[in-house]
Amino acid sequence: MPRSKSRASSTEVWDPWAAFNVYNDERDGAFTCTGETIRGKRCQKPLGPNKRTADDILNRLARQQPSTTLMNDELEELAHYSSCGQYKEAHSRTAAAYFKRIVADLENAKNGSEPASASAGASHENIPISPEPEATDSTPESESTITALLQTIEDQGTTHNAEMQEIRQERDVLQEQVSRLLQERNAAEELARAHRAETESLLRQCSELQTLFSSLSLNSEPNSEDCSEQHTARRPVDNDCSICYESMMNSPAEKLVWCKKECGKSVHKLCFIKWQTEQIAPQGRSLRCIHCRADWTGPCSHDNILPRDNHGA
């Protein structure tokens, strides 16, 4: 419960609650912050838990004769605990100046001097919260000027928030564009690598095929006067190709190759080229017969000899 303004104790020398006007009439007599706002008005914020400490200090002051010298530290402490936390430093400074001026007036009144400002029993209207007079319309810091300044600050804050929102939106759009471009670039690089690998593979296969076709003399007719080697007899073509497992019985001699070193067995020429290109050449192995594993003899004028000729036994 707030302390009554008219309450007096036999041990109290004077009434600091009334002298300092701590009970705020604009807040139904509540003990609010005693600091001064930038508009020259008393702060309306409640004290909260500091109210009990401020009451204890007022109780101590009430039992002493008013003296600015002896009460200086306690008045500073009272100003600290009777100010709100939001503007503690500024409000403590204005409240301390106000308390010290009231005590000085009481001290002068006791000594027979006319007080310079409000006395201990003055009402709230007659006791200003700070030494400076209230601002009027003729002063630079009038209420209308401060209101216009506050409105300008609010407008600038609104403009700033709108500009920041626009900047954030532009940033988000740019981030999305950069992310999409990075994804497209990575996909293009991956596709380029795949195309490059495929091209290199095709070029390598073409080179190997050209080499093999050249060695087998696919584009030239065999010359019977070129080869004087004795070859094993060519066996009859009465079975399937050992590579593709298709019949060779109706294949012409120029479409077949045969082992002239050992077994005399035949296979399809194109199947043999493919087998040599895909399985033998990539591993760097020497070319051998697919049946007997003998070293393969290159093309000569006897390649197209028929089995019934029984050449070179």
Rosetta silent file (secondary structure, phi, psi, omega in degrees, C-alpha in Angstrom):
SEQUENCE: MPRSKSRASSTEVWDPWAAFNVYNDERDGAFTCTGETIRGKRCQKPLGPNKRTADDILNRLARQQPSTTLMNDELEELAHYSSCGQYKEAHSRTAAAYFKRIVADLENAKNGSEPASASAGASHENIPISPEPEATDSTPESESTITALLQTIEDQGTTHNAEMQEIRQERDVLQEQVSRLLQERNAAEELARAHRAETESLLRQCSELQTLFSSLSLNSEPNSEDCSEQHTARRPVDNDCSICYESMMNSPAEKLVWCKKECGKSVHKLCFIKWQTEQIAPQGRSLRCIHCRADWTGPCSHDNILPRDNHGA
SCORE:     score description
SCORE:     0.000 S_00000001
   1 L     0.000  136.997  178.793    0.000    0.000    0.000 S_00000001
   2 L   -69.072  148.750  179.647    1.367    3.497   -0.814 S_00000001
   3 L   -72.003  135.761  179.656    2.254    5.730    2.110 S_00000001
   4 L   -72.296  141.416 -178.779   -0.300    8.450    2.772 S_00000001
   5 L   -65.727  -31.238 -176.467    0.907   12.009    2.192 S_00000001
   6 L   -87.358   -5.784 -175.997   -0.647   13.233    5.466 S_00000001
   7 L   -69.616  137.708  178.833    0.818   10.473    7.582 S_00000001
   8 L  -138.860  145.569 -179.845    3.344   11.694   10.144 S_00000001
   9 L  -116.175  151.033 -178.250    5.412    9.878   12.741 S_00000001
  10 L   -65.823  -23.255 -179.549    6.633   11.242   16.068 S_00000001
  11 L   -90.424   -5.932 -178.197   10.181   10.386   15.084 S_00000001
  12 L   -87.402  131.919  179.100    9.961   12.144   11.742 S_00000001
  13 L   -82.934  -37.170  178.770   11.443   15.612   11.539 S_00000001
  14 L  -151.118  172.660 -174.024    9.914   16.388    8.149 S_00000001
  15 L  -110.146   91.525 -179.439    7.927   14.628    5.412 S_00000001
  16 H   -67.007  -25.776  179.415   10.196   13.857    2.385 S_00000001
  17 H   -62.544  -42.476  179.370    7.360   11.997    0.625 S_00000001
  18 H   -77.305  -39.065 -177.820    5.356   15.212    0.425 S_00000001
  19 H   -63.998  -41.829 -178.989    8.373   17.474   -0.067 S_00000001
  20 L   -86.948   -4.967  177.493    9.699   15.435   -2.989 S_00000001
  21 L    55.282   44.539 -174.172    6.176   14.831   -4.266 S_00000001
  22 L   -69.156  -24.503 -179.454    7.005   11.140   -4.813 S_00000001
  23 E   -86.851  120.419 -172.171    3.331   10.132   -5.127 S_00000001
  24 E   -86.143  111.861  179.763    2.244   10.813   -8.688 S_00000001
  25 H   -64.512  -28.581  179.750   -1.236   12.359   -8.863 S_00000001
  26 H   -72.761  -12.633  178.180   -1.402   11.543  -12.582 S_00000001
  27 H  -118.738   35.735  178.076   -1.061    7.854  -11.657 S_00000001
  28 L    57.954   39.224  176.694   -3.627    7.802   -8.820 S_00000001
  29 L    76.933   14.776  179.060   -0.984    8.494   -6.200 S_00000001
  30 E   -75.787  153.370  178.108    1.350    5.692   -7.274 S_00000001
  31 E   -85.296   95.005 -179.091    5.088    5.905   -6.587 S_00000001
  32 E  -102.531  178.977  178.890    6.408    6.301  -10.139 S_00000001
  33 L   -56.796  134.945 -179.489    9.804    7.259  -11.543 S_00000001
  34 L   -93.055    6.529  179.810   10.887   10.720  -10.272 S_00000001
  35 L   -78.011  170.061 -177.458   12.997   11.442  -13.375 S_00000001
  36 E  -111.023  134.968  178.117   12.224   14.012  -16.038 S_00000001
  37 L   -79.831  174.560 -179.368   11.465   13.178  -19.704 S_00000001
  38 L   -68.925  -14.831  177.166   12.856   15.084  -22.688 S_00000001
  39 L   -91.155    6.753  178.511    9.589   17.040  -22.787 S_00000001
  40 L    79.707   14.439 -179.162   10.170   18.411  -19.284 S_00000001
  41 L  -108.008  160.096  177.446    7.464   16.221  -17.737 S_00000001
  42 E   -70.990  139.466  177.708    7.657   13.677  -14.975 S_00000001
  43 L   -67.861  141.691 -175.766    8.245   10.105  -16.084 S_00000001
  44 L  -103.329    5.786 -175.481    5.175    7.899  -15.629 S_00000001
  45 L   -77.799  138.981  178.259    6.880    4.490  -15.450 S_00000001
  46 E   -69.023  156.441 -177.152    6.378    2.455  -12.245 S_00000001
  47 L   -79.441  -33.525 -176.996    9.380    1.728  -10.019 S_00000001
  48 L    77.742 -141.746 -174.450    8.870   -1.971   -9.591 S_00000001
  49 L   -66.698  -15.992 -179.413   11.027   -3.764   -6.968 S_00000001
  50 H   -75.210  -10.928 -177.533   13.102   -0.601   -6.264 S_00000001
  51 H   -60.409  -40.691 -178.061   10.121    1.043   -4.528 S_00000001
  52 H   -63.793  -42.848  179.062   10.859   -0.707   -1.202 S_00000001
  53 H   -64.334  -42.119  178.675   14.475    0.479   -1.207 S_00000001
  54 H   -62.508  -38.684  177.881   13.405    4.037   -2.067 S_00000001
  55 H   -64.389  -38.622  178.511   10.884    3.998    0.837 S_00000001
  56 H   -62.840  -41.714  179.150   13.631    2.869    3.230 S_00000001
  57 H   -65.474  -41.471  178.411   15.831    5.785    2.144 S_00000001
  58 H   -62.716  -36.574  177.005   12.912    8.226    2.582 S_00000001
  59 H   -62.675  -41.280  178.575   12.349    6.850    6.099 S_00000001
  60 H   -66.351  -41.905 -179.893   15.983    7.569    6.988 S_00000001
  61 H   -64.722  -34.405 -177.170   15.784   11.083    5.531 S_00000001
  62 H   -64.615  -22.032 -177.523   12.588   11.826    7.489 S_00000001
  63 L   -95.247    8.923  179.880   14.484   11.342   10.769 S_00000001
  64 L  -121.483  153.244  171.715   17.182   13.895    9.904 S_00000001
  65 L   -70.949  137.055 -179.590   17.194   17.672    9.715 S_00000001
  66 L   -57.579  124.041 -179.849   17.245   18.780    6.037 S_00000001
  67 L  -154.641  117.869 -179.975   20.879   19.380    5.030 S_00000001
  68 L   -64.955  -29.363 -178.925   22.288   19.210    1.527 S_00000001
  69 L   -73.505  -48.656 -176.710   25.747   18.514    2.953 S_00000001
  70 L   -76.118  -28.414 -175.959   24.811   15.649    5.264 S_00000001
  71 L   -97.444    4.748 -172.750   22.180   14.150    2.960 S_00000001
  72 H   -55.461  -49.926 -177.471   24.116   14.384   -0.322 S_00000001
  73 H   -65.323  -39.540 -178.840   24.971   10.683   -0.576 S_00000001
  74 H   -70.087  -34.959  176.695   21.499    9.559    0.478 S_00000001
  75 H   -65.951  -39.581  175.343   19.856   11.930   -1.989 S_00000001
  76 H   -61.855  -41.842  179.270   22.029   10.495   -4.783 S_00000001
  77 H   -65.676  -41.938  178.486   21.058    6.989   -3.677 S_00000001
  78 H   -62.294  -41.162  178.278   17.368    7.939   -3.537 S_00000001
  79 H   -61.361  -36.546  179.991   17.579    9.366   -7.065 S_00000001
  80 H   -66.723  -47.338 -174.940   19.085    6.089   -8.261 S_00000001
  81 H   -82.131  -13.666  178.095   16.414    3.825   -6.717 S_00000001
  82 L  -101.155   16.993  177.223   13.495    6.136   -7.551 S_00000001
  83 L  -114.174  145.166 -179.384   14.329    6.176  -11.302 S_00000001
  84 L   -70.619  161.995 -176.219   13.070    3.659  -13.862 S_00000001
  85 L   -77.710  -18.913 -174.014   15.463    1.228  -15.478 S_00000001
  86 L   -70.925  -41.046  179.387   14.902    2.331  -19.082 S_00000001
  87 L  -125.360   50.675 -171.485   16.538    5.755  -18.709 S_00000001
  88 H   -54.948  -50.994 -174.075   18.314    5.183  -15.397 S_00000001
  89 H   -64.609  -49.021 -177.989   21.304    7.499  -15.879 S_00000001
  90 H   -66.727  -43.904 -178.177   19.410   10.525  -17.258 S_00000001
  91 H   -70.481  -35.206  176.507   16.490   10.251  -14.843 S_00000001
  92 H   -62.853  -38.962 -178.812   18.772    9.716  -11.831 S_00000001
  93 H   -65.648  -45.916 -179.258   20.644   12.896  -12.709 S_00000001
  94 H   -69.617  -37.577  179.627   17.506   15.080  -12.966 S_00000001
  95 H   -66.395  -41.843  179.521   15.922   13.537   -9.839 S_00000001
  96 H   -61.872  -42.962  178.456   19.073   14.091   -7.735 S_00000001
  97 H   -62.504  -39.635  179.522   19.205   17.767   -8.768 S_00000001
  98 H   -66.275  -45.994  179.641   15.538   18.160   -7.879 S_00000001
  99 H   -60.042  -44.698 -177.789   15.913   16.482   -4.440 S_00000001
 100 H   -65.586  -35.104  179.004   18.941   18.593   -3.544 S_00000001
 101 H   -68.671  -38.809  178.142   17.143   21.806   -4.502 S_00000001
 102 H   -64.069  -45.141  179.445   14.132   20.905   -2.320 S_00000001
 103 H   -63.265  -38.897  178.489   16.400   20.132    0.671 S_00000001
 104 H   -63.388  -39.699  177.880   18.275   23.388    0.101 S_00000001
 105 H   -63.619  -42.150  178.615   14.962   25.295    0.136 S_00000001
 106 H   -65.130  -39.818  179.162   13.963   23.598    3.394 S_00000001
 107 H   -64.274  -41.377  178.183   17.347   24.347    4.887 S_00000001
 108 H   -66.652  -39.442  179.430   17.055   28.040    3.911 S_00000001
 109 H   -63.600  -37.480  179.009   13.513   28.236    5.296 S_00000001
 110 H   -66.474  -34.542 -179.328   14.702   26.863    8.634 S_00000001
 111 L   -84.447    2.796  177.712   17.435   29.495    8.796 S_00000001
 112 L    92.451    2.699  179.136   14.939   32.279    8.112 S_00000001
 113 L   -90.326  149.509  177.884   15.776   32.790    4.438 S_00000001
 114 L   -73.680  123.567 -179.952   13.103   32.836    1.756 S_00000001
 115 L   -62.295  145.536 -177.769   13.314   29.583   -0.213 S_00000001
 116 L   -76.124  -20.588 -178.727   14.224   29.966   -3.869 S_00000001
 117 L  -143.044 -146.828 -173.840   11.617   27.443   -4.984 S_00000001
 118 L   -65.072  148.562  176.263    8.944   25.160   -3.534 S_00000001
 119 L   -91.342  179.490 -175.930    8.749   24.497    0.215 S_00000001
 120 L   -66.379  -27.753 -177.204    8.298   21.134    1.901 S_00000001
 121 L   -98.693   10.687 -177.210    4.525   21.431    1.969 S_00000001
 122 L   -70.402  156.101  179.074    4.019   22.597   -1.603 S_00000001
 123 L   -80.941  172.981 -179.613    1.773   20.704   -3.923 S_00000001
 124 L   -61.802  -35.355 -177.819    2.914   18.783   -7.010 S_00000001
 125 L   -68.124  -28.921 -177.515    1.858   21.643   -9.268 S_00000001
 126 L   -92.852   -4.205 -178.234    4.098   24.089   -7.398 S_00000001
 127 L  -117.513   99.370  178.942    7.133   21.772   -7.198 S_00000001
 128 L   -68.815  155.086 -176.468    8.743   21.194  -10.634 S_00000001
 129 L   -79.332  -12.945  178.356   10.623   17.968  -11.148 S_00000001
 130 L  -145.897  163.578 -177.272   13.809   19.735  -12.295 S_00000001
 131 L   -64.584  -27.366 -176.408   15.452   23.162  -11.846 S_00000001
 132 L   -76.503  143.464  175.936   14.649   24.251  -15.410 S_00000001
 133 L   -69.127  159.834  179.185   11.248   25.844  -16.128 S_00000001
 134 L   -64.693  146.394 -178.606    8.812   24.027  -18.319 S_00000001
 135 L   -69.255  142.613  177.277    9.319   24.520  -22.016 S_00000001
 136 L  -116.590  172.902 -178.511    7.059   27.054  -23.744 S_00000001
 137 L   -65.624  -20.153 -177.812    6.149   27.606  -27.350 S_00000001
 138 L   -83.906  -13.581 -179.408    8.707   30.432  -27.576 S_00000001
 139 L   -86.337  155.030 -179.911   11.682   28.189  -26.703 S_00000001
 140 L   -61.850  -32.730 -177.051   13.552   26.181  -29.371 S_00000001
 141 L   -97.056   44.017  179.215   12.806   22.940  -27.520 S_00000001
 142 L   -68.829  165.985 -178.165    9.061   23.526  -27.396 S_00000001
 143 H   -62.801  -38.420  179.968    6.634   20.646  -27.323 S_00000001
 144 H   -66.440  -37.547  178.426    5.608   21.207  -30.944 S_00000001
 145 H   -65.743  -43.892 -179.690    9.245   21.172  -32.045 S_00000001
 146 H   -65.908  -39.386  178.203    9.948   17.970  -30.155 S_00000001
 147 H   -61.990  -42.750  177.966    6.762   16.378  -31.521 S_00000001
 148 H   -64.087  -38.994  178.914    7.804   17.273  -35.067 S_00000001
 149 H   -64.339  -44.071  178.641   11.278   15.891  -34.388 S_00000001
 150 H   -62.988  -38.308  178.755    9.854   12.633  -33.045 S_00000001
 151 H   -65.511  -39.648  178.074    7.566   12.364  -36.064 S_00000001
 152 H   -62.764  -42.906  178.888   10.542   12.922  -38.385 S_00000001
 153 H   -62.682  -41.717  179.077   12.495   10.198  -36.598 S_00000001
 154 H   -63.839  -41.892  179.122    9.518    7.837  -36.882 S_00000001
 155 H   -64.141  -41.858  178.551    9.119    8.615  -40.597 S_00000001
 156 H   -64.192  -37.646  177.262   12.813    8.033  -41.201 S_00000001
 157 H   -64.372  -40.163  178.171   12.584    4.733  -39.342 S_00000001
 158 H   -64.250  -43.032  177.954    9.636    3.665  -41.505 S_00000001
 159 H   -63.102  -41.848  179.318   11.519    4.637  -44.672 S_00000001
 160 H   -61.786  -43.869  179.797   14.607    2.779  -43.470 S_00000001
 161 H   -62.528  -40.356  179.028   12.588   -0.369  -42.748 S_00000001
 162 H   -65.125  -41.286  179.091   11.009   -0.228  -46.222 S_00000001
 163 H   -65.533  -41.623  178.965   14.414    0.227  -47.864 S_00000001
 164 H   -63.974  -38.470  177.648   15.887   -2.664  -45.873 S_00000001
 165 H   -63.753  -40.318  178.342   12.959   -4.893  -46.875 S_00000001
 166 H   -65.823  -40.814  178.328   13.539   -4.024  -50.532 S_00000001
 167 H   -63.449  -41.950  178.946   17.273   -4.737  -50.191 S_00000001
 168 H   -63.772  -39.399  178.086   16.537   -8.106  -48.586 S_00000001
 169 H   -64.345  -43.240  178.066   14.151   -9.012  -51.405 S_00000001
 170 H   -63.361  -39.104  178.051   16.757   -8.072  -54.035 S_00000001
 171 H   -61.785  -43.614  179.855   19.359  -10.110  -52.151 S_00000001
 172 H   -62.908  -40.688  178.906   17.075  -13.173  -52.139 S_00000001
 173 H   -63.877  -44.079  179.778   16.459  -12.824  -55.894 S_00000001
 174 H   -64.117  -39.271  178.678   20.199  -12.527  -56.589 S_00000001
 175 H   -63.257  -41.423  177.858   20.945  -15.558  -54.421 S_00000001
 176 H   -63.868  -41.446  179.214   18.384  -17.618  -56.353 S_00000001
 177 H   -64.718  -44.291  179.452   19.872  -16.487  -59.686 S_00000001
 178 H   -63.071  -42.232  179.542   23.430  -17.279  -58.562 S_00000001
 179 H   -62.426  -42.328  179.285   22.324  -20.705  -57.271 S_00000001
 180 H   -65.979  -41.229  179.181   20.584  -21.500  -60.584 S_00000001
 181 H   -64.255  -39.105  178.350   23.599  -20.356  -62.612 S_00000001
 182 H   -64.840  -40.716  178.532   25.927  -22.508  -60.501 S_00000001
 183 H   -64.295  -42.706  178.922   23.688  -25.534  -61.026 S_00000001
 184 H   -64.503  -40.761  179.382   23.569  -24.912  -64.779 S_00000001
 185 H   -64.605  -43.354  179.311   27.342  -24.483  -64.929 S_00000001
 186 H   -62.767  -40.550  178.741   27.938  -27.716  -62.980 S_00000001
 187 H   -65.393  -40.217  179.038   25.525  -29.582  -65.264 S_00000001
 188 H   -65.532  -40.757  178.250   27.254  -28.170  -68.375 S_00000001
 189 H   -65.001  -39.927  179.043   30.689  -29.148  -67.041 S_00000001
 190 H   -64.904  -41.649  178.839   29.453  -32.647  -66.255 S_00000001
 191 H   -66.484  -39.532  179.033   27.965  -33.001  -69.744 S_00000001
 192 H   -63.980  -40.616  177.416   31.148  -31.666  -71.335 S_00000001
 193 H   -63.085  -41.598  179.346   33.232  -34.205  -69.406 S_00000001
 194 H   -65.099  -41.966  178.332   30.936  -37.018  -70.526 S_00000001
 195 H   -65.132  -39.200  179.873   31.105  -35.871  -74.181 S_00000001
 196 H   -65.271  -42.716  178.336   34.869  -35.527  -73.987 S_00000001
 197 H   -64.124  -41.399  179.024   35.252  -39.033  -72.561 S_00000001
 198 H   -65.092  -40.855  178.889   32.936  -40.450  -75.222 S_00000001
 199 H   -63.707  -43.918  179.226   34.820  -38.622  -77.987 S_00000001
 200 H   -62.699  -38.596  178.844   38.162  -39.867  -76.723 S_00000001
 201 H   -65.601  -42.055  179.314   36.802  -43.405  -76.575 S_00000001
 202 H   -65.766  -41.260  178.453   35.491  -43.207  -80.153 S_00000001
 203 H   -63.204  -40.045  179.139   38.762  -41.764  -81.428 S_00000001
 204 H   -65.840  -41.819  178.814   40.698  -44.528  -79.717 S_00000001
 205 H   -65.550  -39.650  177.865   38.432  -47.195  -81.183 S_00000001
 206 H   -62.028  -41.851  179.193   38.729  -45.661  -84.653 S_00000001
 207 H   -63.316  -42.015  179.665   42.499  -45.658  -84.372 S_00000001
 208 H   -66.519  -39.944  179.055   42.523  -49.285  -83.268 S_00000001
 209 H   -65.546  -40.387  178.595   40.160  -50.282  -86.079 S_00000001
 210 H   -62.076  -41.435  178.626   42.274  -48.489  -88.660 S_00000001
 211 H   -64.582  -43.324 -178.427   45.351  -50.277  -87.399 S_00000001
 212 H   -68.983  -43.049  178.922   43.623  -53.649  -87.430 S_00000001
 213 H   -61.292  -36.956  178.488   42.037  -53.147  -90.849 S_00000001
 214 H   -66.161  -40.215 -178.641   45.403  -52.197  -92.219 S_00000001
 215 H   -69.665  -28.906 -179.401   47.044  -55.294  -90.766 S_00000001
 216 H   -91.394   -3.257  178.296   44.343  -57.543  -92.209 S_00000001
 217 L    54.560   52.738 -177.339   44.457  -55.861  -95.624 S_00000001
 218 L   -68.398  -25.766 -174.794   40.665  -55.532  -95.783 S_00000001
 219 L  -100.725   10.751 -178.607   40.787  -53.166  -98.761 S_00000001
 220 L  -132.048  146.925  177.432   43.211  -55.126 -100.937 S_00000001
 221 L   -81.968  137.009  178.219   42.981  -58.398 -102.824 S_00000001
 222 L   -63.867  145.008  179.552   45.533  -61.078 -101.816 S_00000001
 223 L  -108.415  120.120 -175.798   48.346  -61.697 -104.297 S_00000001
 224 L   -66.558  -17.605 -179.495   49.276  -65.361 -104.837 S_00000001
 225 L   -90.946   -4.976 -175.586   52.840  -64.433 -105.650 S_00000001
 226 L   -83.420  -35.036 -171.574   53.446  -62.555 -102.379 S_00000001
 227 L  -105.951  128.539  177.154   53.387  -65.434  -99.844 S_00000001
 228 L  -117.629    9.692 -179.047   55.846  -68.373  -99.913 S_00000001
 229 L   -75.257  149.651  174.412   55.114  -69.574  -96.345 S_00000001
 230 L   -93.060  120.387 -177.953   53.931  -73.110  -95.664 S_00000001
 231 L  -109.424  159.434  175.086   50.665  -73.034  -93.683 S_00000001
 232 L   -68.091  155.793 -178.265   48.724  -75.729  -91.929 S_00000001
 233 L   -65.465  137.107  178.528   45.817  -77.177  -93.901 S_00000001
 234 L   -78.411  125.686 -177.285   42.579  -75.205  -93.631 S_00000001
 235 L   -77.211  156.462  178.780   39.842  -77.293  -92.097 S_00000001
 236 L   -60.889  144.707  179.753   36.382  -77.511  -93.637 S_00000001
 237 L   -90.035   83.466 -177.580   33.962  -74.773  -92.572 S_00000001
 238 L  -125.360   17.563  179.252   31.241  -77.025  -91.171 S_00000001
 239 L  -132.799 -177.640 -179.042   30.694  -75.560  -87.687 S_00000001
 240 E   -86.434  158.870  175.302   29.585  -72.303  -86.047 S_00000001
 241 L   -65.196  131.527 -177.527   31.729  -69.203  -85.424 S_00000001
 242 L   -74.988   -4.289 -179.746   33.343  -69.512  -81.998 S_00000001
 243 L  -103.038  -50.710 -178.102   32.779  -65.792  -81.346 S_00000001
 244 L  -101.060   -9.208  179.280   29.197  -65.073  -82.424 S_00000001
 245 L    62.552   26.489  173.324   27.986  -68.705  -82.498 S_00000001
 246 L  -101.145  155.459 -178.408   26.379  -68.208  -85.913 S_00000001
 247 E   -66.368  144.132  177.858   26.811  -70.637  -88.799 S_00000001
 248 L  -112.260    4.343 -171.380   29.717  -70.049  -91.239 S_00000001
 249 L   -65.194  -31.803 -179.044   28.730  -72.656  -93.863 S_00000001
 250 L  -100.055    9.615 -179.271   27.238  -70.095  -96.257 S_00000001
 251 L   -85.264  132.887  176.118   29.897  -67.420  -95.667 S_00000001
 252 L   -66.794  160.027 -175.229   32.272  -66.711  -98.585 S_00000001
 253 H   -60.645  -35.090 -177.994   36.003  -67.219  -98.007 S_00000001
 254 H   -71.823  -10.599  177.551   36.748  -63.457  -98.011 S_00000001
 255 H   -96.476    5.278 -178.128   34.392  -63.045  -95.041 S_00000001
 256 E  -124.948  155.407  169.827   36.358  -65.529  -92.935 S_00000001
 257 E  -126.451  155.109 -176.558   39.817  -65.715  -91.374 S_00000001
 258 E  -143.690  155.940 -177.872   41.572  -68.913  -90.274 S_00000001
 259 L   -76.734  108.515 -179.164   44.467  -70.061  -88.151 S_00000001
 260 L   -91.274   -0.684 -176.697   47.342  -70.706  -90.582 S_00000001
 261 L   -93.417  -43.003 -172.198   49.772  -71.531  -87.756 S_00000001
 262 L  -134.541  -71.307 -166.447   48.274  -74.563  -86.001 S_00000001
 263 L   -85.623  -23.897  179.487   44.628  -75.630  -85.985 S_00000001
 264 L    73.974   11.005 -179.063   43.360  -74.346  -89.388 S_00000001
 265 L   -82.787  153.240 -176.125   39.945  -73.431  -87.924 S_00000001
 266 E  -110.070  158.028  170.612   37.959  -70.450  -89.252 S_00000001
 267 E  -143.742  164.029  174.677   35.891  -67.605  -87.690 S_00000001
 268 E   -60.496  136.884 -178.992   34.019  -64.647  -89.127 S_00000001
 269 H   -62.819  -45.734 -178.929   36.452  -61.891  -90.130 S_00000001
 270 H   -67.531  -36.724  176.768   34.336  -59.088  -88.617 S_00000001
 271 H   -63.480  -40.160  179.958   33.804  -61.048  -85.407 S_00000001
 272 H   -65.449  -40.040  179.004   37.560  -61.588  -85.168 S_00000001
 273 H   -64.125  -44.157 -179.542   38.231  -57.868  -85.709 S_00000001
 274 H   -64.676  -42.738  178.704   35.717  -56.906  -83.031 S_00000001
 275 H   -62.269  -42.649  179.246   37.099  -59.449  -80.590 S_00000001
 276 H   -66.152  -37.929 -176.838   40.648  -58.238  -81.179 S_00000001
 277 H   -72.055  -42.283 -173.046   39.617  -54.568  -80.816 S_00000001
 278 H   -87.526  -28.089 -172.677   37.516  -54.886  -77.667 S_00000001
 279 H  -117.333  -29.352 -175.487   39.329  -57.600  -75.713 S_00000001
 280 H   -95.793  -53.423 -175.843   42.890  -58.025  -76.957 S_00000001
 281 H   -62.377  -44.886 -179.558   44.181  -54.602  -78.007 S_00000001
 282 H   -59.006  -26.651 -179.445   42.988  -52.642  -74.890 S_00000001
 283 H   -91.718   -4.034  178.289   44.932  -55.075  -72.689 S_00000001
 284 L    72.063   22.389 -179.641   48.086  -54.859  -74.793 S_00000001
 285 L   -88.991  156.200  177.696   48.178  -58.638  -75.413 S_00000001
 286 L   -76.129  151.444 -175.886   49.554  -60.248  -78.534 S_00000001
 287 L   -78.019  127.245 -179.457   47.064  -61.591  -81.076 S_00000001
 288 E  -131.756  165.121  177.499   46.487  -65.364  -80.842 S_00000001
 289 L   -67.546  137.108 -178.171   44.125  -67.912  -82.291 S_00000001
 290 L   -72.242  -17.321 -178.522   40.862  -68.050  -80.401 S_00000001
 291 L   -95.296  -58.551 -172.378   40.849  -71.893  -80.667 S_00000001
 292 L  -102.856   -4.489  178.254   44.407  -73.178  -80.159 S_00000001
 293 L    67.924   14.808  176.736   46.049  -70.016  -78.724 S_00000001
 294 L   -74.297  156.397  176.720   48.847  -70.161  -81.318 S_00000001
 295 E   -57.333  137.709 -176.468   50.398  -66.902  -82.521 S_00000001
 296 L   -82.586  133.093  178.637   48.219  -65.383  -85.177 S_00000001
 297 L   -90.684  132.233 -177.708   49.655  -65.176  -88.692 S_00000001
 298 L   -66.613  176.825 -177.409   48.931  -61.936  -90.542 S_00000001
 299 L   -66.972  146.543  176.290   47.137  -61.685  -93.897 S_00000001
 300 L  -151.553 -172.636 -176.610   48.691  -63.143  -96.992 S_00000001
 301 L   -71.944   -9.381 -178.573   47.756  -64.405 -100.478 S_00000001
 302 L   -96.374    6.132 -175.028   46.469  -67.696  -98.969 S_00000001
 303 L   -60.481  -37.450 -174.348   43.740  -66.106  -96.870 S_00000001
 304 L   -97.831   14.936  179.399   40.947  -66.970  -99.276 S_00000001
 305 L   -67.258  139.459 -177.643   42.094  -70.488 -100.111 S_00000001
 306 L   -84.699  151.048 -179.343   39.299  -73.020  -99.883 S_00000001
 307 H   -56.622  -34.333 -176.677   39.541  -76.075  -97.613 S_00000001
 308 H   -71.689  -18.712  178.153   39.325  -78.463 -100.563 S_00000001
 309 H   -69.880  -26.964  175.792   42.458  -76.956 -102.124 S_00000001
 310 L    52.888   47.001 -177.108   44.442  -78.368  -99.173 S_00000001
 311 L   -80.683  140.299  171.055   47.236  -75.839  -99.727 S_00000001
 312 L    65.930   47.948  179.036   50.376  -75.883  -97.622 S_00000001
 313 L   -68.926    0.000    0.000   49.933  -79.007  -95.595 S_00000001
